[in-house]
Amino acid sequence: MQAAISTADRDPLLTEVQTAKVLNLSMRTLQAWRTRRTGPSFVRAGRAIRYRRSDLDAWVAANTVTCNLLTAQDSQAGSREGAERGR
């Protein structure tokens, strides 16, 4: 039993309200995502909905968009477009 408690301490289950605050979203958005089976993974315990903090972190990481430097091909395409507009 002690192992289960220490595991829960490291990866707490958050309520819907807590999750909405962590993600800066409305509870209604989380509910809609669950209905559509999108958004972060969740735990259903009877009627209670809980979210693991590690699942939220993984979901945020998977949905993070980074703006990388243009590749050489993108850069060349942009140069051609600019040259065509200048004509």
C-alpha positions, 0 to 999 in steps of 0.5 A: 500500500505504501508503494501506491501512495508514493507513486501517487505523490509523484504523479498526482491525479488532478480534478477537472477544475485543477486541470483546467487551471493548469492548462489555462482552459475552461472546464467546458473545453476539457469536457468537449475534448473528452467527448471527441476523444481528443486532448490529454488522456484521462482516468475515469473512476466511476463518474469521476474524471481525473487527469495525471499530471504526467499525461498533461505534461506529455500532451503539452509537449506533443502539442508544442509547435516550434518555429524552426529556421527556414530550410534551404528549400523553403528559403529558395522558394521564398526568394523566388516568390519575392522576385516574381512579385518584384517584376 
